Amino acid sequence: MSARLAALVLAAGYGSRLQRDIRNDPENSHEHLLGVPKALLPIAGRSILDHWIHHLGALPSFNPQSDFFLVTNDAFHELFASWATHRFGSAFVDSNIFNDHSTSNETRLGACVDMALAIEQLGIWKNYDGVLVIAGDTLFLADFEINEFLKMAWENTKAGCVVAAYTVSDADTKKVGVMETTVDDVGNEKVTGLVEKPGPDATTSRLACPCFYLLKSEGMAKLLEFVEEHKSLGLEAVDASGLFVAWLVQRCPTYALRISGRLDIGGLDSLRDAEAYLSQHHPK
C-alpha cells in the first residue's frame, strides 16, 4: 500500500516587503497586486497555489481536493476562502484551511507554530503518513520533478524528514538557511547541521535549504514537540521554519535531495524575475 501524503502550504505571512515595494514603485506596474497575499500572486497565468496544485495533481495517489491544505491569517482568510470556494467548493474552506487568527505582521505566530497548529488542528498528523510542507512564496525551476523527488524521499526509509537543497553563491548565504551534510553508507545525503543566514566565512557549505520538507510520521511528531518546547520563548524562537530543521537534525534522521534552484518571491524585483523566468518556461 502506498504512503498517504498531505501537502501543507504556509500562507500566513503578510508580504510586507513586497507590498511596500509595490506602493513605492514609480512605474506602478503592479499596483493591482496591493493587498494580494503572495500565495495568490498570479505568475504566468496561475497563482502560486495553483502552480503547486498543478505539480501535486500529477501524483497518482494525491487528490488536491482532499489532500491539499493551507494555513493563513485572519487578514487574508477571506481571500483564500474565495479562491478555495471557486477552486474546490465551500466545504474545502472549513476542512482544509486553517486560520491562525493573527491580524498583522506584528502579531504573527511564526512559521513553526503555524505548521504545528495546522498539522494538528486539520488532522494531518493522525490521517497521513507524511506531509509536504511548502512555503507559499516559493516555486521551483522548470526541471523540478515532484514525482521523482517524493519517490526518492519515501525510498529512504531511514529518514524522518527529507528536505530540498540547492547550491547558492557566496553572496547569497546571508539570505538563506545553509545546511551541512555528509554522505551515508548507501549514498544518501544526510543533514548534520543548519545555520540561518550565515556569512560566507561561517561555513564552507553553500547548500541552501528552502522551506520544502517532507515530514514523515516521526518528523511530524518532532515538530509538535519542538513547538511545545519553544513557543514560550517568543517569536524569534519559532518564526523561521529553518529553526525547526536546525533543531530536528540533531534528533531525527534528516536527509537532503538536490534540486537545481528556486524562485523566491521576496520583493518586487524577485517577483519580476519570477514572471520573466516563467514567461520563458511556461508550465505545461
N, C-alpha and C positions, 0 to 999 in steps of 0.2 A: 504494500500500500504506500502511495506517495505521501510525503510530508505535506501537511496543510499549512499554507502560507498566508499571512496577512501583510498588507502594506500600510504604513502609517506616515502621512506627510505632516511635517511640522510647519504649521502656518499661523503661529500665534505671535509672530514678531510684528513690528509696526513699520518697518521700512523707512525709518526716519531720515536716513541719509539720502535715499532715492527721492523721497518726497521733497526734501529741501533742495536737491539738485534740480528737480523739475520746476519748482517755484522760481528758482534763481536763473533758469536757463534763458538767455537773451533771445534765443530763436523761438521759444515757446513751442517747440516741436512735439513735446509730449504732454502738454497741459491737460489733454483728455484723460491722462492716467492719474491725475491727482485724486487721492482717496482710494485708489485701487490697490489691494494687497498684492504683494509680489507673486504669490502662487496663482493669482488670476490674471497676471500680465499677459496680454496677447503677443506671442512671438511666432512669426511665420504661420499665422492663421490659427494658432492654438494657444490656449493658456498653458502655463507651466504644468498645472494639474492634468490637463488633457494630454500633454506630451507624455507624462508618466503613465496615464491610463492606456495610452496607445502602446507603450512598451509592455506594460503588465498584461494587457489583454492578449498578447501573443503567447503567454504561458498556457500550456494545455490544461492545467488544473486550477487556474485562477479566474475567479468571477468578480470583476470590478464592482458589480452592484452589491455584493455581499462581503467581499474580502478587502475592499479599499476603504481606509479610514483617514480622517484628518483631525487635527487639534488646532483650534483657533481661539481668538479672544472675543470679548463681548463687543468691542468696537467694530469688528469685521464679520461677526457671526451672521448677520442678516445677508451680507453679500455672498458668503459661502452657501448659506441656506438657499438663496435664489439660484445660484449655479447648480447646486445638487438637485433641487427640485426639477429644474429643467433637464438635467442630465439623467437622473435616476428615479425621480418621483419623490414625493414629500416624505415617505416613510424613511428614506435614507438619512434625512436630517436628524431624526431622533436616534436612530440606531448606529450611525456611522460617523457622526461629527460630535466632537467633544468641545464644549465651550469652557475655557479656563476662567472666565468671568473677570479677567483683568481688563482695564479700560484705557490704559495709556502705557507708553514705553517705561515710564517711571514706576508703574505698578506691575510690570510683567513678572511672571513667576520664574522664568528661566527655562531653557530648553530641556534640561534634565527632569525637572518637575513636570513639565508638560508631557514628556514621553511617558513617565511613570503613571501619571493620572490617566492618560488616555488608554494605556495598555491595561490598567486595572479596571477603570470605570466602563470601558467598552467591551470588556470580557475577552480581550485578545489573549492574555496570558493563560486563560483557562481553556480556550477553544481552539488554539492554534499551536502548531509545533514550532513556529518561528514567526518573527515579524521583521519585515524590511523597513527600516526607518530611513526616511528620505527628507532632506532639507527642502523646504518649499521655495527656495530661491536658487535652486541648482538644477542644471541639466548637464548631461554628459555629451561627449563628442559623437559624431555620426557613426563611428565604427563600434560603438558600445553594443555588446550583445548580452542582454539581460538573461536570456535563457542559459547561455554558456557560463556566465558569472554564477548564477544560482546552482547550476549543475555541479560546478567545481566546489562551491561552498557547502552544499549538502553532502558531497562525497567525502569531505574532510570530517570524519566522524569524531576526531579529537576536539574540534573547535566548538566552543560555546558561543563564539561571536566571530563573524568574518566581516572585515571592513574593506572598502575600496581604497586604492592607493595609486598615486601618480607622482611623477617627478617634477619638482619646481626648481627655479634658478636660485642663486644666492640672494638676489634682490627680493625674492618673494617669500623667504622663510618667515619673515615677520608678519605675514598676512594669514598664515595657516597653522594648523596643528601639524607638527612634524614627528613622524614615527621612526623609531629604531627597530630593526628587525634582524632575525637570524634565520638560517635555513635549517629545518629539522631533518631527521634521518631519512625521510621519504621525499624530500624536496619541496615541502610546503614552507611558505614564508611566515614565520611566527613573529608577532609583535612583542617586543620586550620592553618598550617604553614609548611614551608620547609626551611632547612638550608643546604647550600652546604658544605659538608665535615667537619662537626663539630668534635671536640674531644669528647670522651665518657662521659666527665663530663658536656658538654654543653647542653645536652638534655637527658631526660630519655627514649626517643623513640629509637627504634632500627629498625625502618621501612624504608627501602630504597626505593627510587623512581627511577627506571631505566627510560631511555628515551623510553617509550612506552605509548603513550597518545591517547585516543580518544577525539579529539576536535570536539564537535558539532558546530552548526552554531554560537552560542554565543561565544564559545571558539575560533573559527577561527577569528571572528571579534576582539576579545580582543588581539589576537596575533598581528594582523596588528597594533592595537592601541599601544601595548607595544613597538614594533619596531620603530614606528614613534616617540614615546616619548624618546627612549633610544639610537637610532643609532648615535646621535651626541656626546654621552658621551664616545665613544671609545670602543675598542674591549672587554675590561673586563666587560662591562655592558651588552653585548649581546652574549658572547662566549658560555657559558654553557646553555643548554636548561632548566636546573633547575632554572635558574634565572627568566625565564618567569613564570614557575609554582609557584615560591615563590611570585611573584607579582600577579599572577592570583587568587590565593586562597583568596585574600582579596577583589576581585572584581567580581568573578564569582563562582557559586557553583561548587566545585571540589571534587570528590569522589575517593576513592581508592578501588581496588579489589585485593585480595591477590592471589599471585602465590607462588610456592614452591621455586623458585630461578632462576638464570640465568647464562649463560656463557658469560663473558665479555672479549672480546679479546683486551687486552691492549698491553702486550709484548709477547715475545716468550714463557715464562713459561705458561701463560694463554692460548696461542694457543695450546700448547702441552696438557694442561689439557682438553681443549675442544675436541681435537682429541681423547684422551683416553676415555672421557665420551661417545662421540657419537659412538665410536667403540663398546661400550658395550650396547648402547641404540640407535641402528641404526634406523633412521626414516623409517616408513613404506612407 
